[in-house]
Amino acid sequence: MEKTYLKEPQTEETQRFGTLAIDLGNSSTVVAFQEEKNGSPKLLKLPPITREEGVVPSLVAYSDQLDPNILIGQQVAVLDPKDQEQLSIYTDFKRWIGAAHPPLLGKAELSSEKAGELLIQQIWQRLPPQLTIKRLVLTVPIETYRAYRAWLNEVCQLLPVEEIAIVDEPTAAAMGAGLPSGAKLLVIDIGGCTIDLSLVALEGGQGHAEPIAQLLRFAGEDLENKSSQTLRSAKVLGKAGQRLGGRDFDQWIATYLCPKEPLTKKLLNTAERLKCRLSQNELQRTKVLEETYQESPTSNKKHLRLSKVQLEELLIQHGLLKSLTKLLSKTLEMGRANNCTLKDIHSAVLVGGGARIPLVRKWLHKECQPVPLLTPPPIEAVAKGALSLTPGVTIRDVLRRGASLRCWDKKSNKHIWHPLFLCGQTWPTTKGLELILSTSRENQMEIDLIIGEPEVMGHEIIFIDGIPTIKEESTQPKMTPWDNPSKSFQLNPPGQLGEDCLKLNFTINASSHLLVEATDLRTGTNLQKITLGLIR
């Protein structure tokens, strides 16, 4: 493996100890470092894989013909087109990590999970040797939080770092906003592949980050606070997400301007450059900009021309504002359930590459008046915010789906789903939910616990002829049983028809596990606590 940094003897004076943050994005991955003795986060320059300071293009090239076999980031971006044709190049893979049915990428030599793993491992291997990473903070998207978190946990098993923390991306952005304690923030994160809205309340302390002294959580599991720092907490009051982002906007632009051209990487990158130029605030709305596109040295050059007005009309036509409005409505609805309305919000924070688009800012300003809009540097905001998430902060998150227990209903003579915890409720729970269960037949030997969750309602992204399209939501969510095997409590003695047998107490712990304790009402015996699974 080639080394791209200087090798020098390390002494206690030159060695720098601190925390590394990696914000894996669909198009760009941001790497930042926070030194223990200097709490200011810094973006890391990692030649030759960074395009600019701290920004690694989310590209992986793999081939048995390469030496080494893997190229990442800017190494791939600067390859000659002829060389690129000989390689398996993976891009846009973050959006498929944790997805139920991910498509094949490149020449199908690597899965999306493996491509993401290689990117993180290669970034780690290229860190300057004078940095000693004591803690690693990774960001996680809301939309695929559970599966993505499990994937990250596997990836991190191979990294030689003692302490690992994860935080969802909107929370990281909120923590980096620097507002005083008690502030409530609406975070809108428009990345390359996802849109995430989150309503976050900062509580306690002074509201400013301090150097990290211990872990906040490991693979989603909070750790006991052993720090003497004043406790701060970020509480997520409401959130909603969608698998749609900047790369989809690029596809819309490319399809509009070149309807007969295949959506190649070169064409999409050209559309992206045009989109970024059109997102400049000072640009006149009717001014037409041009980008030249040439698929190969022997093909004809094409000129992509678009104005800011045309871009806005294209985004509106494809339903972007309608989708954003729906996500905002759901987030605020969950906020109201937690006693937070629009007038209680101190600021709206817009981050991600899509934050540059003036249409999005205009929409947000209109929908959230009179809430002021904060626009930190959109690309590195999440990574720097993750570093500001100190161990003195505890996270009380909010359920996106909830869970229900499958029960037999005597009146309807059929199975029903009885809600346990609903979408919008916070966790970990401070008080359990109690239920009394009776038997449904004579001499019943056990009571099974089958847990299900509602499918997410909202605009679904489907692909028509390869183009992402927003599909309208259905009216009623379906209940889907959890994949893990059902758990049961044994009855001793056997229960009789209609007899109240068990008192159950359901709770959610700090790692989002649904737990249940049972007491046999007939004997007073406390049965073994059971972990039912992860709730989201």
N, C-alpha and C positions, 0 to 999 in steps of 0.2 A: 504494500500500500504506500503510495507516494506521500511524502510529508511536505507541506507547503509553508511551514513556519521555521523560524530559526531555532537551531538547537544550541542551547547554552547551559552551562552549569547553573543549577537553581540554588539559590541561597534563601535564607529566611527573609532577607531584605527584598529580593526580587519576586518571591512567590506571592501571589494574590489569592486570598481566600474569599469565597463568596457564593452567590446563588445564580444559577443559570436559568433563564426562561426560554422556552421554545414554543412559539405560536405557529403550529402547522396550518398553513392555508392552502386553498385549492390552487391558487396561482403563485402565491409567494409565501415563504416561511420566514418568520422574523426570529432572530437570535439576539438576546440581550443578557447582560451580565451586571450584577449588583455586588460591589465589593463590601465586605463586612465593615471596614473602617471608613468607607465613603458611601453613604446611602444613595448616591445618585445613579440611577440605571444608565448603562451605556450600551449602545448597539455595537455588536462585534463585527469587525471586518475579517472575513475568512477567505482570502484568495486561495485558489481561483474559483471558488464556488459562489461567492456573493456577487450580485449584480451591482449593488451599492452597499453602503455600510449597514450591516445587520440584516440585509434582505437576500435570501437565497431563493431563486426561482424554483418552484415545486416541480422539478423535472428529474426523472431518473432514466438513464440509458443503460441497458444491460445487454451484454453479448459475450459469448465464449471467445470471440475473436479479439476482444479488448484486453489490454494489459495496463492497468487492472481491469477486471471484468465490469466494473461499475463506474459510471460518470454521473455526477449530480449537478443540479443548479446551473450556474453560469457556464460550466464546462459543456453542458449539453446545448445551451442557447447559442453558443458561438460556433458550434460545429458547422462545417460546410454541408450544404444540402445533400451532396452526393454521399458524404459519410453518414448522414442521418438516415438515409435510405437503407443502409446496411445494418442498422441497429434496431433494437426494440426500445422505443421511447415511450415512457409512461408519464402522462400528465392528467390533470383533473381527477386524480385518484382519491383525494380526501373525501369528496362527496359520496363515494361508494364504500368507505370504511364503516362497517357496522350495518350496511344496508342488507335487507333480506335477500334480494336477488341482484347482486352486482353484475354488470356486464363484463365481458372479457376485455382486457386492456392490451394495447400493443399487439404483439404476436402471441399473446396468452402464455408467455413464459413466467410471468409474475402476476400474482393477485394484487388487488388494490392495497390490501393489508401489508403484503410483503414489500410493495413499492414504498409505502409510508415508513415501514420499519427500516428499510435500507437508507432512506433519506435521513431519518433521525440518527441512525448509527454512524453514517458518514459525517454528519455535522459534528457529532461527539468526537470522532477520531481526529477531526481537523481543528479542534480547539487549541489555542496557543498553550504551550507546555507550562508557561508561567502561571496559568490559572489553575487553582485547585478548587474543583466544584464540590462543595459540601452539601448543597441541596439543589434539586432540580424541580422546577415548576413548569408544568405542562398545561395547556389550555384545551378545553373540551367543548365541542358544539352541543347545544341543547337538543337538537332534533334527534340525534342518535346517541344520546348521552350514555346509556347503559352499555351498549355494545362497544362504543368507542372507548369508554373507560376500561372495559375488560381487555380490549386490544392493547391499549397503552400499558396496562399492567404487565402484560406478557412481554412487550417490547422492552420495558424498563428492567426486566429481570436480567438482561444481558449487559446493562450499563453499570460500571463500577462506581456507584454513588450510594451513599448510605441513606440519604433522606430524599423523599420524593413527595411532591404535593401536586394536586390537580385542582383546577378551578374552571367553572364554565366561562366561556368567552365574554358574555355580557357582564357578568359580575366582575371579571378582571378589568374591563373597561370602566366600570363604575368606580372601582377602588382607585383607579389611577386619575380620577377627575379632580381629586384634591379638595372637595367641598367639606365643610365642617360637620361634626357629628350631628346626627339627627336628620341630615338632608335626605330627601327622597329624589331619586334619579330615574328618568326613563332613558334606557340605553337602546339605541337602534344600531345594530351591527350588520352591515350589508357587505358580505365577503364575496369571494369568488364563486362559492357554491351554495351558500346558505344565507338566509335572512333570519336574524334573531332579534326579538324585542323582549326586553326585561325591565320590570319595575323593581328597583332596588332601594332599600332604606339603609343608610349608614347610621350606626348607633354607637354611643359611648366614646371614651377617649377624646382625643383632640381632632380626630378626623384626618390626620396625616400619617403616612406610612413611616414605620421605623424599621431598622435593619432586622432581617429575619434571624431569630435565635433558635427556633425549633419548628417542627413540622406542624402544619395545619391539618393535613389529612394524607393518608397513604392509600392509593387506589380507592378514593372516595370515603375512607374511614377516618373520622376525626380522632385526634389523639388528645390525651389529657394535657391541659395547659400547665406547664411548669415554669412559665416565665413570670417575672414580677411586673411586666408591662401592664399598663391599664387596658382593660378588656375593651375591644371594639368588636362590633359584629355587623355583618352585611346580611340583611334579610331580604330574600327575594319574595316580593309581594305578588308578582304575577309575571308570566312569560308566555311567549308563543314563538314558534319557529316554522320555517318552510325551506324545503330543498330547492332553492332558487337563488341565483346570484349573478355576479358580474360576467361569468363565462357564458351564461345563458343570454345576457344582453348582447355579448359579442356575436353569438349565433344569430340573434334576431337581426343585427346590423348586416352581417355577412349575407344572410339569406335575402334581405331586402335589396341590397345593392348588387349582389351576384346570384340571382335565383337559380341559374343553371350550373353554377360551379359547385364542386364537392367541398364540404366544410373541412378543408385541410388545416393543419396547424398554422401554416403560413398565412392563410386567409384570415383565420380567427385572430392571429396576432396583429395583423394589419387593421382589422376591425377594432381591436382593443386600443391600438395607438390612436385611431381616429376618435374613439369614445373618450379617451383621456384628454385629448386636445380640446374636444368640444365641451369638456367639463370645466374649463377655465372660467372663473367668474367674470373676468373683465371682457370676455369675448362677446361681440355683438351676436344677438340671437339669429339674425338672418345671414350672417357671414358664412359662406360655404368654404369648408376646409377640404383638403385633398390628401390622400395617402396612396402611394403607388404600390401595386401588388404584382409580383411575378413569381409564379409557382416554380419555375426552373429557368436556367439560363437560356434554354432554347424556346421557351414559351413566350407568348406576347405579353407585354405589360398591360395591366389594367389599372384604371384610375378610380379609386373609391372616393366619391364626393358626397358630403353630407353637411347640413347646417344644424345648429343647436335646436332650431324649431322642429326640423325633421326628426331629430333624435328623440325629442320629447314626445312628438306625435306617435313615433314608433313604440316607445315604451308604454304610453297610455293605451295604444291599440292592443298591445299584448297583455294588458291587464295588470301592469305593475302597481299602479296607484290603487286599483281596486283590491289587490291582494294585500298591500301595505295597510290599507284602511281596515280590512278584516282582521289582520293580525293585531293592529293597534286596539281595535274594539275588544278582542278577546283578552288582551293584556290588561286593559283598564277595567274590564269586567271582573277579572280575578283580583285586581287591586281593590275594587270596591268591596269585595268579599272580605278583604283584610283592612277595611276602614281607611282606604286611601283613594281619593278621587283626583281628578286632573288638577284641581286648584291646590292640592297638597304637594304637588311636585315642584321641587326647587329649580331643576334644570333638566333639559333633554340633551343627551350626549350621543352624537352621531359619529360612528367609527366604521372602519372597513373601506376597501377601495371604492365601493358604491357611494360612500359619503361625499365624494367629490362632485357627484352629479347635481347640478343646480336644481333640477326638477324635484329631486328627493328633498332637498333642503326647503324648497318652496312649499312642498306638500306638508312637511313636518311643521313648518312655521304656521301654516294655515290651520292644521288640525289641532295644534297644541297651544295656541294662543291662550293666555299671555305668558306661557312658560318660556324662559330664555333658552336659546340653543347654544350648547357648547360644542366646538368642533376642534378637538385636539388633533395632532398629526394622525391621519386616519390609519396608516399602515402599522405603525409601531405602538399605537395606543394600547392594544390588548396585551402585548408582551410586557410593556413597561408597567401596566396596571397589575399584571400577575406578580411582578416583583414587589409591588407595593403591598401585596396581600401578606401581612405580617402574621407570625404565629400567634400574636395576641388577638387575632381575629377569629371568631367562630362563625361558621356559615349555617344559617337556618334556611333551608331551601324550601321550595314549594312544589307540590305534586303537579305533574302535567297530565296525568291520566287517572290516578287513583286505583282502587281495587274493590272488588265485590266478592261475596261468598255465595256459592251456589247452594240454595236451600230448597226443601220441598214445602210447597204452600198447600195447606189443607183445603182452603177455600176454592182455589182454582184447580186443585188436584194435578198440579204440574210443578216442575222446577222453576224457580225464579232466581234472580240475582239480587241479593241484599247488599246495599252499599256499606262498605266498611270505612274507607277514606275517599274523599271526593277530590276531583281536580280543583286546585287552588288552595288546598289545606297545606299548612307548613309542617315540615319535619326537621329534626327528630320530634316525636310527640312528647308532650309534657304530662299527658294524662291518657290512659288507655281507653279503648272502646269495649264495653262489656256486652255480651250477648248470651242468652240462655238457649241451648239447643235441646230439643226433645227427640225421641226416637220415632221412626216412621213405620216400624213393624215389630211384631212380637219376637222376643229373644234376640234382639239385635246385638251383635258382638262388637261392633265398632262404629264410629262416626267419622266419615271421610270429610276432609276439608279441601274443596276444589275452589281455587281462586281464579278470577278472571279480571280483565281490564277492558275498558271501552276503547274502541279504535279511535284514533285522532280524527276529529272533524275539522274540516277546513278545505281550502283550495288544494287539490292534489295536483302535482306536476306529472303529466304524462307526456310521452314523446310520440309525436305524429310526424312520420317521415323524417325522424331524427331531430326534429325541432321541439324544444321544451314548450309545452302548452299548459295553461292553467285550466283545470277541470273544476266545475262547480261542486260544492259539497253536497252530501246526502243529508236528509232531514234527521234521521235517527242513527245514533252510533250503535254499532254491533258490539256485543261482548265476546271477547276472545279468551278462552281458558289459557292459563300459563302453560308453557311447554314442559316445565319440570313436573315430575310425578307428584300426584296428590298425596298429602300426608293424612294420617288418621290417628284417633285416640281409641285405645281399646277400652271396652266396657266390662268391668268385673265387679258385680255380677252383670249378666246380660240385661239390656234395657227392654222394657215392655212398651207396647204401642202407646204413643202419646205421652210417655213419661219424661218429665224434665230431668235430664241426666247431667249435662255439663254446663258450667259457667265459664265462658271464654273471655279472655282479656287480650285484645289486639293492640300492639304498639309498633312504632317504626323507630329503629335505632339510628345512630349517627351515620351509619354507612348505607342507609336506605333499605335495610332488610326489614321485611314484615315478620314480626314475631307474634306468637300466641302462647299464652299460659292457660291451663285448664284446671278446674276444680270439679271433682265428682260430687255433685250435690247430694247424692244418696249416702256417701260414705265420709264426705269431708276430705277426701284424699287429694293432695296437690299432685297433678301429673307433670311429667317432664315438659319443659319449655321446648317449643318446636320453632325452627326457622322455616318459614314458608317460601321465601324467595325475595328477590329484589323488586321493590315497588317503584314506579316512576310517575 
